Amino acid sequence: MRIDIISIFPQFFDCLDVSLMGKARSSGLLQTHVWDLRDWTQDVHRTVDRAPAGGGAGMVMKPDVWGKAIDQVIEQAGAAKTVLAIPTPSGIPLTQSQVRDLAENTEHLVVACGRYEGIDQRVGQYYQQNTEVQVLPFSLGDYVLNGGEVAAVALVEATCRLLEGFVGNPNSLVEESYELSGLLEYPAYTQPATWRGLEIPPVLLSGDHQKVKKWRRQQSLMLTAERRPDLIWKLAPDVLVKSDREILAARGFLPAPYRQQVRFRRAQPGETVTCSAIASRLFPQACPKDLPEEAIACFIEDELSEAAFKAYLDDPNNLIILVEVAPVTQTGTDDTAWETAGYTLIEAGAPGFLPPEENLMQSGGKNCAYLSKCYLDACWHGSGLAGAMLEVSHAYLQESFPHLTKICLGTNRENRQALKFYRHHGYRKCGRRTFLVGGIENLDVIAVRDFTACQVPSWAQNVAQ
């Protein structure tokens, strides 16, 4: 690859002779030529700029000088196609995909480094008309530099390090920020294990490569959600597995194909209508197919009414966590049209708390909360929202009732999908019970999750509002 850089400060680019860039130039992998724009001037003062047409502050770089310089370096290179890159605050933000495209498909790159108020607009306009030249006006970010030199160095280094043979171990490029996964890279650590009171995460010292890989993936997802949420919405659906989607949902994102923002919050006294409405709508989705509609309606009227939820909400030992969704095009401010998609209801209490039924007591014992309800609208199944809702509820339970070390639940023995879901989230079968729906007996499996053995993941913590 040949790179020509044109600037009025050619000495700025001495940095290209150091490190891997210098080695690439020495080996012939990369040809770089730095030119002084003033060499194409014809007056004694070597003038490269004039006052802006129409008046105003600053100076604008002359098109005739730039045209001569660019023409000569293109002719000297003799390439079939040239990319003319122009650093400018009004350019297209530079991305990893763009520099990868340059590295893979560009034989000749010319970087025109402007100064003052920039290069006369006609320079880029003229070369855009040339079919043998592709003009790339680019920006490093939403800020202004004194000139294009810093941006030029960034473009050259970002592009050249992707050339085959530039980096000794090409695998080191794969997991970098913005690469194949589209995520920011996970945090890096090295010895010593303890530095100024800060520890290397124990999983990185465990020797378990699968756990390390899982941890790094989780960190990448969380870091991207925190620092670059715009990247989350650009992720292709096929790069995310179920566990990825659970993490992103907990952090507020349902990426493609759903493209919804998410929030979790504790229901407050006075929200009886909201809670009763979502509970009444979702309960039938989880009922056995052979359960009569009259029995379901009777249960809803008795157990999921506004009066029933008023009693739940008035008891501070009950946790009702609502999950709400809204389109990503909305701002997330108070006027956002959030729609309730699901909820959990957990019964808890003071130290020594026992679940409310005999069979649950025998299975869970003391300090065992009771997951009474966990329902999500079927349209969100597969989005990761169900797992996020459950783990966020676990995290909120531990924050509010740290003395409770276990949680139990009962679910219909025929509901294989639910049993599989709870097993995946650390619940283990340990008993049975009879559950009445409208006077009809249903056989439930009781399952318990022990938080001392299966901890709440970090990505679910400090989420619920």
C-alpha positions as CSV (number, residue, x, y, z in Angstrom):
1,M,0.0,0.0,0.0
2,R,1.2,3.5,-0.9
3,I,0.3,6.5,1.3
4,D,1.0,10.1,0.3
5,I,0.5,12.8,3.0
6,I,0.5,16.4,2.0
7,S,0.9,19.1,4.8
8,I,2.5,22.4,5.5
9,F,4.1,20.7,8.5
10,P,5.8,17.6,7.1
11,Q,8.0,17.2,10.2
12,F,4.9,16.3,12.1
13,F,5.0,12.9,10.5
14,D,8.3,11.8,11.9
15,C,6.3,9.6,14.2
16,L,5.6,7.2,11.2
17,D,9.2,6.0,11.6
18,V,8.7,4.4,15.0
19,S,7.3,1.2,16.3
20,L,5.4,-1.2,14.0
21,M,4.8,1.6,11.4
22,G,8.5,2.1,11.0
23,K,9.1,-1.6,10.7
24,A,6.4,-1.9,8.0
25,R,8.1,0.9,6.0
26,S,11.5,-0.7,6.4
27,S,10.2,-4.1,5.2
28,G,8.5,-2.6,2.2
29,L,5.0,-3.6,3.3
30,L,4.1,0.0,3.4
31,Q,5.3,3.0,1.3
32,T,4.7,6.4,2.9
33,H,5.7,9.7,1.4
34,V,5.3,13.0,3.2
35,W,5.1,16.2,1.1
36,D,5.4,19.9,1.9
37,L,2.5,21.7,0.3
38,R,4.5,24.8,0.0
39,D,6.8,23.1,-2.6
40,W,3.9,23.7,-5.1
41,T,3.7,27.5,-4.5
42,Q,5.2,30.0,-6.9
43,D,5.5,33.2,-5.0
44,V,8.4,34.3,-2.8
45,H,6.4,34.0,0.4
46,R,5.3,30.4,-0.5
47,T,1.6,31.4,0.2
48,V,-0.9,28.6,0.6
49,D,-3.9,30.6,1.9
50,R,-6.1,33.6,1.2
51,A,-9.0,35.4,2.9
52,P,-12.4,33.7,2.7
53,A,-14.7,34.7,-0.1
54,G,-17.6,36.7,1.3
55,G,-15.6,37.8,4.3
56,G,-15.2,36.4,7.7
57,A,-12.5,35.3,10.1
58,G,-9.5,33.1,9.3
59,M,-7.9,32.0,6.1
60,V,-8.8,29.4,3.5
61,M,-6.2,27.2,1.7
62,K,-5.9,27.9,-2.0
63,P,-7.3,25.3,-4.5
64,D,-4.7,26.0,-7.2
65,V,-1.8,25.0,-4.9
66,W,-3.7,21.9,-3.6
67,G,-4.6,20.9,-7.2
68,K,-1.0,20.9,-8.4
69,A,0.2,18.9,-5.3
70,I,-2.6,16.2,-5.5
71,D,-2.2,15.8,-9.3
72,Q,1.5,15.2,-9.0
73,V,1.4,12.6,-6.2
74,I,-1.4,10.8,-8.0
75,E,0.5,10.7,-11.3
76,Q,3.7,9.6,-9.5
77,A,1.9,6.7,-7.8
78,G,0.4,5.4,-11.0
79,A,-2.3,3.5,-9.2
80,A,-5.5,2.5,-11.0
81,K,-7.6,4.0,-8.1
82,T,-6.8,6.6,-5.5
83,V,-8.6,7.5,-2.3
84,L,-8.2,11.1,-1.4
85,A,-8.9,11.5,2.3
86,I,-9.6,15.0,3.7
87,P,-9.7,15.4,7.5
88,T,-12.4,18.0,8.3
89,P,-14.7,18.5,11.3
90,S,-17.6,18.4,8.8
91,G,-16.6,15.0,7.5
92,I,-18.0,11.5,8.0
93,P,-17.1,10.0,11.4
94,L,-14.2,7.5,10.9
95,T,-15.2,4.0,11.8
96,Q,-13.4,0.6,12.1
97,S,-15.4,-0.7,9.1
98,Q,-14.2,2.2,7.0
99,V,-10.5,1.7,7.8
100,R,-10.9,-2.0,7.2
101,D,-12.3,-1.3,3.8
102,L,-9.4,1.0,3.1
103,A,-6.9,-1.7,4.2
104,E,-8.5,-4.4,2.1
105,N,-9.4,-2.5,-1.1
106,T,-7.1,0.5,-1.4
107,E,-3.8,0.6,-3.3
108,H,-3.1,4.3,-3.1
109,L,-4.2,6.7,-0.3
110,V,-3.6,10.4,-0.4
111,V,-4.2,12.4,2.8
112,A,-4.7,16.2,2.4
113,C,-4.1,17.9,5.7
114,G,-5.8,21.3,5.8
115,R,-5.2,24.1,8.2
116,Y,-6.8,27.4,9.2
117,E,-10.4,27.4,8.0
118,G,-9.8,24.4,5.8
119,I,-9.2,23.6,2.1
120,D,-11.3,25.4,-0.6
121,Q,-14.4,23.4,-1.1
122,R,-13.8,23.1,-4.8
123,V,-10.8,20.8,-4.3
124,G,-12.9,17.9,-3.0
125,Q,-15.6,18.8,-5.5
126,Y,-13.2,18.6,-8.4
127,Y,-11.8,15.2,-7.5
128,Q,-15.3,13.8,-6.8
129,Q,-15.9,14.2,-10.6
130,N,-12.8,12.0,-11.3
131,T,-13.8,8.3,-11.7
132,E,-10.3,7.3,-10.7
133,V,-10.4,9.1,-7.4
134,Q,-12.6,8.4,-4.4
135,V,-12.9,11.4,-2.0
136,L,-13.3,10.6,1.7
137,P,-14.0,13.6,3.9
138,F,-13.6,12.2,7.4
139,S,-13.7,13.4,11.1
140,L,-12.3,11.8,14.3
141,G,-15.2,13.2,16.4
142,D,-17.3,16.1,17.3
143,Y,-14.4,18.5,18.1
144,V,-12.1,20.8,16.1
145,L,-8.3,20.4,15.8
146,N,-5.8,23.0,14.6
147,G,-5.2,21.1,11.5
148,G,-5.6,17.7,9.8
149,E,-2.2,16.2,10.8
150,V,-3.4,14.5,14.0
151,A,-6.4,13.0,12.1
152,A,-4.1,11.9,9.3
153,V,-1.8,10.0,11.7
154,A,-4.9,8.3,13.2
155,L,-6.2,7.3,9.8
156,V,-2.9,6.0,8.6
157,E,-2.2,3.9,11.8
158,A,-5.8,2.6,12.0
159,T,-5.6,1.5,8.4
160,C,-2.1,0.1,8.2
161,R,-2.3,-2.0,11.3
162,L,-5.0,-4.1,9.4
163,L,-2.7,-4.8,6.5
164,E,-1.7,-8.5,6.2
165,G,1.7,-8.9,7.9
166,F,1.6,-5.6,9.8
167,V,0.8,-7.2,13.2
168,G,2.8,-10.2,14.3
169,N,-0.2,-12.1,15.7
170,P,-3.2,-11.4,13.5
171,N,-5.5,-13.0,16.1
172,S,-5.0,-10.1,18.4
173,L,-7.0,-7.9,16.0
174,V,-10.1,-10.1,16.1
175,E,-11.4,-9.3,19.6
176,E,-10.6,-5.6,19.5
177,S,-13.2,-2.9,19.9
178,Y,-15.5,-2.4,16.8
179,E,-14.2,-5.5,15.1
180,L,-16.2,-8.7,14.3
181,S,-18.5,-8.6,17.3
182,G,-19.3,-4.9,16.9
183,L,-18.7,-4.4,20.6
184,L,-16.1,-2.5,22.7
185,E,-13.2,-4.7,23.8
186,Y,-13.3,-6.2,27.3
187,P,-11.0,-4.8,30.0
188,A,-7.4,-6.1,30.1
189,Y,-5.3,-6.9,33.2
190,T,-1.9,-8.3,34.0
191,Q,0.3,-9.0,37.0
192,P,0.7,-8.1,39.8
193,A,-2.6,-9.7,41.0
194,T,-3.0,-6.8,43.5
195,W,-2.1,-3.2,42.7
196,R,-2.9,-0.3,45.1
197,G,-5.7,-2.2,46.7
198,L,-7.3,-3.2,43.4
199,E,-7.5,-6.9,42.4
200,I,-7.5,-8.7,39.1
201,P,-11.0,-10.3,38.7
202,P,-10.6,-13.8,40.2
203,V,-12.1,-15.5,37.1
204,L,-9.1,-14.4,35.1
205,L,-6.8,-16.2,37.5
206,S,-9.0,-19.4,37.6
207,G,-7.4,-21.2,34.7
208,D,-10.9,-22.0,33.4
209,H,-10.8,-20.8,29.8
210,Q,-14.6,-21.1,29.3
211,K,-15.3,-19.0,32.3
212,V,-12.8,-16.4,31.2
213,K,-14.3,-16.3,27.7
214,K,-17.8,-15.9,29.2
215,W,-16.7,-13.2,31.6
216,R,-15.0,-11.2,28.8
217,R,-18.1,-11.4,26.6
218,Q,-20.2,-10.1,29.5
219,Q,-17.8,-7.3,30.1
220,S,-17.8,-6.3,26.4
221,L,-21.6,-6.2,26.4
222,M,-21.9,-4.2,29.6
223,L,-19.1,-1.7,28.6
224,T,-20.7,-1.1,25.2
225,A,-24.1,-0.6,26.7
226,E,-22.6,1.9,29.2
227,R,-20.3,3.9,26.9
228,R,-21.5,3.4,23.3
229,P,-25.2,2.5,23.3
230,D,-25.4,3.6,19.7
231,L,-23.3,0.5,18.8
232,I,-25.9,-1.8,20.4
233,W,-28.6,-0.7,18.0
234,K,-26.3,-1.5,15.1
235,L,-25.6,-5.1,16.1
236,A,-26.7,-7.8,13.6
237,P,-29.2,-10.2,15.2
238,D,-27.0,-13.2,14.4
239,V,-24.0,-12.0,16.5
240,L,-26.0,-12.3,19.7
241,V,-26.9,-15.5,21.6
242,K,-29.6,-15.9,24.3
243,S,-27.3,-15.0,27.2
244,D,-26.1,-11.9,25.4
245,R,-29.6,-10.7,24.9
246,E,-30.4,-11.3,28.6
247,I,-27.4,-9.0,29.6
248,L,-28.4,-6.3,27.1
249,A,-32.0,-6.4,28.2
250,A,-31.0,-6.0,31.8
251,R,-29.0,-2.9,30.8
252,G,-31.9,-1.4,28.9
253,F,-31.6,-2.7,25.3
254,L,-33.6,-5.1,23.1
255,P,-31.5,-4.9,19.9
256,A,-32.6,-6.0,16.4
257,P,-34.9,-7.4,15.5
258,Y,-36.9,-6.0,18.4
259,R,-35.3,-2.5,18.7
260,Q,-36.9,-1.5,22.0
261,Q,-35.5,0.2,25.1
262,V,-36.3,-1.4,28.4
263,R,-36.6,-0.4,32.0
264,F,-37.2,-2.2,35.3
265,R,-38.8,-0.6,38.3
266,R,-40.5,-1.5,41.5
267,A,-44.3,-1.0,41.4
268,Q,-45.5,1.6,43.9
269,P,-48.6,1.8,46.1
270,G,-51.4,3.2,44.0
271,E,-50.4,1.2,40.8
272,T,-53.0,-1.4,41.5
273,V,-54.7,-0.9,38.1
274,T,-51.4,-1.3,36.2
275,C,-50.4,-4.5,38.1
276,S,-53.9,-6.1,38.0
277,A,-54.2,-5.4,34.2
278,I,-50.8,-7.0,33.3
279,A,-51.4,-9.9,35.7
280,S,-54.9,-10.6,34.4
281,R,-53.7,-10.4,30.7
282,L,-50.7,-12.7,31.1
283,F,-51.9,-15.4,33.5
284,P,-53.9,-17.4,30.8
285,Q,-50.7,-17.7,28.7
286,A,-49.1,-19.9,31.4
287,C,-52.2,-22.1,32.1
288,P,-52.4,-25.7,30.9
289,K,-54.4,-26.1,27.7
290,D,-57.0,-28.3,29.3
291,L,-57.8,-25.9,32.1
292,P,-61.3,-24.5,31.7
293,E,-61.7,-20.9,30.9
294,E,-64.2,-20.5,33.7
295,A,-61.6,-21.6,36.2
296,I,-59.0,-19.2,34.8
297,A,-61.5,-16.3,35.0
298,C,-62.4,-17.3,38.6
299,F,-58.7,-17.2,39.6
300,I,-58.1,-13.8,38.0
301,E,-61.2,-12.4,39.7
302,D,-60.1,-13.7,43.1
303,E,-56.3,-13.5,43.0
304,L,-55.4,-10.9,40.4
305,S,-57.9,-8.2,41.0
306,E,-57.2,-4.6,41.9
307,A,-58.1,-5.4,45.5
308,A,-55.6,-8.3,45.6
309,F,-52.8,-6.2,44.2
310,K,-53.6,-3.3,46.6
311,A,-52.9,-5.8,49.4
312,Y,-49.7,-6.9,47.8
313,L,-48.5,-3.3,47.2
314,D,-49.4,-2.1,50.7
315,D,-47.2,-4.8,52.2
316,P,-43.5,-3.6,52.2
317,N,-42.3,-7.2,52.3
318,N,-43.6,-7.8,48.8
319,L,-41.6,-6.9,45.8
320,I,-43.3,-6.3,42.5
321,I,-40.9,-5.5,39.7
322,L,-42.4,-4.2,36.4
323,V,-40.6,-4.5,33.1
324,E,-41.5,-1.9,30.6
325,V,-40.6,-1.4,26.9
326,A,-40.7,1.5,24.5
327,P,-39.4,2.1,20.9
328,V,-35.8,3.3,20.6
329,T,-36.8,6.3,18.6
330,Q,-38.2,7.8,21.8
331,T,-36.1,9.7,24.2
332,G,-36.6,7.9,27.5
333,T,-37.9,11.0,29.2
334,D,-41.0,11.2,31.4
335,D,-43.3,11.5,28.4
336,T,-42.1,8.3,26.8
337,A,-44.9,5.9,26.1
338,W,-43.7,2.9,28.2
339,E,-45.7,-0.2,27.9
340,T,-45.8,-2.9,30.6
341,A,-44.5,-6.2,29.2
342,G,-44.2,-8.4,32.3
343,Y,-43.7,-8.5,36.1
344,T,-42.5,-10.5,39.0
345,L,-44.0,-10.7,42.5
346,I,-41.7,-11.9,45.3
347,E,-42.9,-12.4,48.9
348,A,-40.1,-11.8,51.4
349,G,-39.7,-10.8,55.1
350,A,-37.5,-10.3,58.1
351,P,-34.7,-12.7,59.1
352,G,-36.0,-16.2,59.6
353,F,-38.7,-15.7,57.0
354,L,-40.6,-18.8,55.8
355,P,-42.4,-19.2,52.5
356,P,-46.2,-19.0,52.8
357,E,-47.2,-22.7,52.2
358,E,-46.3,-25.9,54.0
359,N,-44.7,-27.6,51.0
360,L,-42.7,-24.5,50.2
361,M,-41.5,-24.3,53.8
362,Q,-40.3,-27.9,53.7
363,S,-38.5,-27.3,50.4
364,G,-37.0,-23.9,51.0
365,G,-36.7,-23.6,54.8
366,K,-35.9,-20.4,56.6
367,N,-34.7,-17.3,54.9
368,C,-36.2,-18.4,51.6
369,A,-38.2,-15.9,49.6
370,Y,-41.1,-17.0,47.4
371,L,-41.3,-16.1,43.7
372,S,-45.1,-16.0,43.6
373,K,-45.4,-14.7,40.0
374,C,-43.1,-14.3,37.0
375,Y,-44.9,-13.5,33.8
376,L,-43.8,-12.0,30.5
377,D,-45.9,-11.3,27.4
378,A,-45.4,-14.1,24.8
379,C,-44.4,-11.6,22.1
380,W,-41.1,-11.0,24.0
381,H,-40.2,-14.7,24.4
382,G,-36.7,-15.2,22.8
383,S,-35.7,-11.6,23.3
384,G,-33.7,-12.2,26.5
385,L,-36.2,-10.1,28.4
386,A,-37.5,-13.0,30.6
387,G,-34.1,-13.9,31.9
388,A,-33.2,-10.3,32.5
389,M,-36.5,-9.7,34.4
390,L,-35.9,-12.7,36.6
391,E,-32.2,-11.9,37.4
392,V,-33.0,-8.2,38.0
393,S,-35.7,-9.3,40.4
394,H,-33.2,-11.5,42.2
395,A,-30.8,-8.6,42.4
396,Y,-33.4,-6.3,43.8
397,L,-34.4,-9.0,46.4
398,Q,-30.8,-9.3,47.6
399,E,-30.4,-5.5,47.8
400,S,-33.7,-5.1,49.8
401,F,-33.5,-8.3,51.9
402,P,-29.8,-9.3,52.1
403,H,-30.5,-11.9,54.8
404,L,-32.6,-14.1,52.4
405,T,-30.2,-16.7,50.9
406,K,-32.7,-18.7,48.9
407,I,-35.8,-18.3,46.7
408,C,-38.4,-20.9,45.8
409,L,-41.3,-21.2,43.3
410,G,-43.9,-23.5,42.0
411,T,-44.7,-24.1,38.4
412,N,-47.0,-26.5,36.6
413,R,-45.3,-29.8,36.0
414,E,-46.5,-29.8,32.4
415,N,-45.0,-26.5,31.6
416,R,-41.7,-27.8,30.2
417,Q,-40.6,-24.5,28.8
418,A,-40.9,-22.8,32.2
419,L,-39.2,-25.7,34.0
420,K,-36.3,-25.5,31.5
421,F,-36.1,-21.7,31.9
422,Y,-35.9,-21.8,35.7
423,R,-33.4,-24.7,35.7
424,H,-31.2,-22.5,33.4
425,H,-31.4,-19.8,36.0
426,G,-30.2,-21.9,38.9
427,Y,-33.5,-23.4,40.3
428,R,-33.4,-27.1,41.3
429,K,-36.4,-29.3,41.8
430,C,-37.0,-30.3,45.4
431,G,-40.7,-31.0,45.9
432,R,-44.3,-30.9,44.7
433,R,-47.5,-29.1,45.6
434,T,-51.1,-28.8,44.6
435,F,-52.1,-25.4,43.2
436,L,-55.8,-24.5,42.9
437,V,-57.0,-22.5,39.9
438,G,-60.8,-21.8,40.2
439,G,-61.2,-24.8,42.5
440,I,-59.4,-27.2,40.1
441,E,-56.2,-28.9,41.4
442,N,-53.0,-28.5,39.4
443,L,-49.8,-30.3,40.2
444,D,-46.8,-28.1,40.5
445,V,-43.1,-28.7,40.7
446,I,-41.3,-26.8,43.5
447,A,-37.9,-25.5,42.7
448,V,-35.4,-23.6,44.9
449,R,-32.4,-21.4,44.0
450,D,-29.6,-21.1,46.6
451,F,-27.9,-17.7,46.1
452,T,-24.8,-18.9,48.0
453,A,-24.2,-21.5,45.3
454,C,-25.7,-19.6,42.3
455,Q,-24.9,-15.9,42.7
456,V,-26.9,-13.2,41.0
457,P,-24.8,-12.0,38.0
458,S,-23.2,-8.6,38.1
459,W,-25.0,-7.5,35.0
460,A,-28.3,-7.7,36.7
461,Q,-27.4,-5.5,39.7
462,N,-28.2,-1.9,40.3
463,V,-30.8,-1.9,37.5
464,A,-34.3,-1.7,39.0
465,Q,-35.4,1.9,39.6
